[in-house]
Structure formats: C-alpha cells, structure tokens
Amino acid sequence: MVSWNRPLPGVRLDMPEQQLIPGCEWHISPLGRSYFVNHNTRTTSWKKPVPDRPAGSLTPECIIEGHSACIWSLACVDTGCNIMSASADGSIRRWIGDGEPIGEPWRSGGGDVGSMAVCPDETMVVSGSADGRLRLWNMEEGGVVGDPWEGHSADVTCLDWSPNAQEVASGSEDGTIRRWNPNTGRQIAPPIETGHGWVYDVKYSPRGDKFASCGYDRVIRVWSKDGKLLIEIKGHDYPVHSLCWSKDGAYIFSGSGDRTIRKWQSIDGKELVVLRGHTNIVRSICLSPNERHLFSASEDCSVRIWDLNTNEQTGDPLLHD
C-alpha cells in the first residue's frame, strides 16, 4: 500500500474535483519534489498557489514557524494558552500562544508524526508515526515513556483518549482500530477490521461507552466499547476525514472530501443538517465549549466558523496562505 505521506514519484497528488484552487493541479516530480500546474496563468511552478485574499479580510494575529514539513496535528494545552504540533518532519513541538517555542522539539525516530492526542489531565501525550508505532510522552519532561507500542502495519493516522484516560484508540492506514492500555502499552482487545480502508479519525463518545470511526470508504461507523459494530452512517459522497461528538452524545458531526459538514443523530444515523461553504476537503472539525459554534479547517486554505442555531457561516473565512 502506498502511503499518502510517501507518494510514488511522477503522479498527480490531488483529484480533479478537489483541486488546491480552481484551475490548478498538484504533482510530484520523478525526483520527489512537488510542483504545481496553473492552467489559469498557463504556468508551472515549484511554489504552491494560494487563493487570493479578499480585500479587508482578517489577518492572523501570529504566524508560528519552525516545522520543516506539513503539520498534521494540533492541540491546545494549559487551558488553551499553549499549543502542541505534530509534523511530517518527525517532530512534536510546544509553543507559547504568541509563537515562542518551549524547549527543544521531541523526536522519536519513527518518521512522520501523523497524529497526536493529549491525555485529559494533560500529563501525557500519545503520538502515532509513519512506522506504525505509537509513543507515549511525558508532558513535563518531554521524553518517551517506555517502549513504542507496536501492532499497526502502516501509518498511524488518528488517536483519541477515552474520557477516563484508561484507554487510547488508534486508527491506521492498515484499516484497523486498536485499543491500548496506556499504563502498559499493550492492546486490550483484538484489532477491529473497520472496513474503511484507511481510517482517518476515531473518537470516543463523551461517556466513553462507544466510539465512532470514519475513513476512505465514506462511511461513519459507531462501535460498542467491546468492539461490536452498532451502526453504519452513510451519506457523504467522498471520504470522511474528521469527527466530533456533542457533549450529550446525541449527535455526531463529520467533515468530508465532498466539502460538506454534516450533523447526524448518533442513535440511528439520521442526517439532520448539511453545512456547505468550503470549496475543498474538510480536514478537521471541532465544537466550541458551549456548542453554539462549530469550527472547520479545509484544504481550501480556510478556517470557517458556523452558527449551529442558524446553520450558517459566521463572519468571513479565516484564510491561510
């Protein structure tokens, strides 16, 4: 299986319906370097094209730089004042909110760090790498705790802690979900063959009695704590990349390559709302603490905020270059 993080040379990396911006294509050269074909300007460049920023649009308060490759995962810690990032450059970094780095980068030697999750009490961090291993880190010391957790046969793409911090769930490009005891680093149950192909996200319910997963096959699946399939939720037209639960566990939200965000009843999979506005893959979603708003990040280079009372976008998109 070819990993998204290690594509074959000489191929196109985007799909026609999911272009960076309309009229542009992303390729990789035989030497492994990305290049971009812009049919609008009839040019080819090593530099990634970006959408035009509308006049008067909001600009970032701070731009944090330091990683040398794609950032795959972010987390807020210390009541949101500090930030953690995991990158394809093989490192995890910590930052003060104003962009100053905290200490040295954490490096595991496992290749791309494609996923990361912070323990509910913020004392530990678990990461997943391209070598198929998970690693547990001590937040205060910044060092790996024990040996890597082994089991997956491909990149670890997603991670989540159970609400009581007694379990960690991991999803992988090998198509499985595995659950781990963080105290021992051992699996607590047989792996779940999800049927997703690649597993893009896994999320425990707020009570921790079930978890949801999504992936390449466009289906959301809800599993019991003992790994039994409870329900399949269908409706997206392209792979599903991100999930989140409402606090009461009654609803699941999903973001997809079909450019939509959808709200579902978790008990029966009934579709309740479809949010449209993004022009490319929706990679990540999360709810605000009071659940009045949903935040979404997309490959259209924007973050958007949605009012869940009106199911409309609030304000202008927040644009990345």
N, C-alpha and C positions, 0 to 999 in steps of 0.2 A: 504494500500500500504506500502511495506517495503522500507524504505529509504536506499540509498547507505551508508549514514553516520551511520545508525543503523542497520547493517545486523543481520539476525537471527543467533543464535549460531549453530555450528555443520555443517556448509556448506562451500563449496568451493567458494572463492570470485573472482578468475579470471576465464576466459574462456580458454579452451584448445588452441585456436588459438591466444590468447592474453596473453601468459604467461609472467611473470616477466623477466625471461631469459629462453631459450630453456631447457626443461627437469625439470623445477621447477614449483611447484604449491603453491598457497596461500590459506590457510584455516583459519577458526576461530573455536576455541575450544568451548565446551559447556559452559565454564566459561567466554567466551567473549574475550579471548586472541588470537591474530594472531599467527599462526605457519606456517612453510614452509617445504614442502617436496621436496627434491632434488634427482631426480632419477639418476642424473649423478654420485653422490657420495654415493647414497643409504643411505642418512641421513635425519633426521627430526630435525628442529631447530626452536627456538623462533626467531632467528636472520634472518632478511631479506637478501636473497642472492643478490649480486650485480655483474654486468658484470665485467670481467677482464678489467683492464685499460691497453691499449696497451702501450708498451714501447715508451717513447718520446712524449706521448700525453700531451696536455696542462693541467695545473692545475689551480684551481681558485686563483685569487688574494686575495680573502677574503671569509671566510665562516661565515655567520651570524647565531648565535644560540640564542634561547630564548624561542621560542614556544615549547609547550609540546605535540603537536599533529600536524597532517597534515596541511600544509599551502595551502589554496585553491585559494588565490588571491593575486596578487602583483600589485603595481602601483608606478611609478616614479613621484616625485613632485619636486617643486623648480628647474625647468629646469633640471630635471634628477639627481640632486645632492643627494636627499634624497629618501628613499624608504618607502612604506607602505605595510604592510602584514596583511592578514586576515586568521584566523586559526580555525581548529576544536576544539582548546582549549577554544573557546569562546571569544577570544580577537582580537583586532586590535592593531598593534604596528607600531611605527615610528622609523626609523633608519637613521643615517648619512651614507653616502656611504661607509665609512670604517668599518661599522658594529656596531658602538656605538649606543645604544638606546637613543631615545629622549623622555624624560618624562616617565610617567607611562603607562602601557597598558590600552587601552579603553575596558571596559567590559560592556555589555548590559544586561546580564542575559537571553538572548534568545537562549542559546545553541550554537552549532557550527555556526561560521560565514562562510558561504559557498560562499559569493560573496561580492564584494566591487567595487565602482566606484567613482572616484574623479571628482568633478564639473570642467568644462572647465576653470574657473578662479581660481581654487584651493582654494576656500574659504570654501567649504563644501565637505563632503564625505557621500555617502549613502551606507549602508550595508544591507545585507539580511541574515537571520538566519534560523536555523532549526525549529523555532517556527512559521514560515510562515510570520513573520513580517519584515518590513523594518524600518530602523532607520536612521535619518539624524544627522550628527555630524558637529560641528563647528571645522574647522581645527585648528584655533589658540588656542581655549580654550580646545579642546579635550572632549567636553561634548555633550550629546544628546540634540538636538533641538526639543522641543515639545514632543508629544506622539508618540509611534510607529505607523506606517502605517499598517493598518490591511485589509486583503482581501484574501490572499492566504491561502489554507488549507493544504499546505505541504511546505517542504523546499524551500527557495528561492535560485535558482541555478545561476542566472545571472542577471546583471544590466547594464544599459547604460544611460548616459545623452544625451539629444538632443543637437546638436551643439550650440543652443542659450540658453541652460541651463534652458529652460522653462518647460521641461518635463523630467521625469525619466521613463524608461521602465524596467519592471521586468519580469523574466520568472521563472517558478516553476515546481517542480515535480508533481503539480496538473494539469499540461498540459495547463495552461493558461499563456497569457501575459497580464499584467495590466500596465496602464499608469497613472502617478501620477503628480499632481501639487506640486512641492517641497516647495512652499510657504505655502500651506495649509495641505499637507499630504493626500489629498483626491484624489480619482480616477477621471480622467477627461473624461472617456468613459467606456462603458461596457467592461468586460473582453473578450479577444479573446480566443476562444477554438481552439487551434492551430492544433490539430490532431497529435502532436508529441509524445504523451505520456508524457515523461519527456522533458522539454525544457532545453537544455544545453547552448544555447547562444542566445542573441538578440543584434543587432547592428543597430543604426540609420545610414542612408546614410549621406554623408558629407553635403548635403543641408538640411537634416532633413525633407524631404518631404515623406520619406518612411523608412521602417526598415526591416531587414532580421532576420529570426529566424531559428534555427535548433534543432534537438533533436534525441530521441531514434529511431524514425521511418525511419531514413536515408535520410529524405527529407529536403531540404532547401526551405523555403517559404519567399516570399517578399510581404510585406503588404503596402498598402497606409497609409497615415497619419490618415485617418479616420477608419482604421482597416479592409479594404476590401482586400481580397486576390488578388494579382496581378499576381503571377506566382509561380509555383512549379518547383524546380530544382532537378532532380533525376540523380543518377549516382554512388553514394557511395554504398558500399556493407555492411557497418556496420554503427552504429550510428555516427552522425556528432556532434563534440564536440566544435568546435571553428570557428568563422567567422571574417573576416575583409573586409572592402571596400577599393578600390583605392580612391585617393583624388578626382578624377573627377566623381566618382560614376558609372563608366562604367563597373567595374569588381568587383566580389566578390570572395574571397579566402576562402577555407574551409579545416579544418583538421578533420580526421575521425578515427574511430576504425579500418578501413580497412588498416591503416598505410600509407595512402596517403594524400597529399595535392593537392587540385585541384583549378584551376582558371576557372571562368565562366563569360560569358557575362551577366550582370545583366538585360539587356533588354529582353532577350529571353531564358536565361538559357543554352546557348550553351557552352559545355565544350571545353576549349582551351588548357589547359596544365594539365598534371598529374605529380607530383613530387614524386618519390619513393626513399626510403633510410632508413626510420625508420623501426624498427622491432617490434613495439608495437603501442598502441593507441596514436594518435597525440592529445594532450590535449589542446594546446594553440598555436596560431599563431599571428604574427603582422608584419607590414611592417616597413621598415626603413623610416626616414623622407623624403629621396629623392626617395623612392620607387624603388630603384635599387636592394634591397635585401629583402628577407622575412626570418623571424626567426621562428623556430618551436621548441616546447618542447614536449617530448613524455615520455610515461611510459617505454620506453627502456632505461631510465636514461640518455638521451642525449638532448642537445640543438643543432640544426643544422642551418646553415646559407646557404641560397640559392640565387644564382645569377639569377635574373629574366630576364637578357638578354640571358643567355645561358640555363637557366632552369636546372642548375647543382648545386650540393652542392659545397660550397666554403670552403676549408680547412677541418680540421678534426672535428669530433663531439666534443662538449664540454660536458664532462661526469660528471654526479653526482654519488656519492657513493650510 
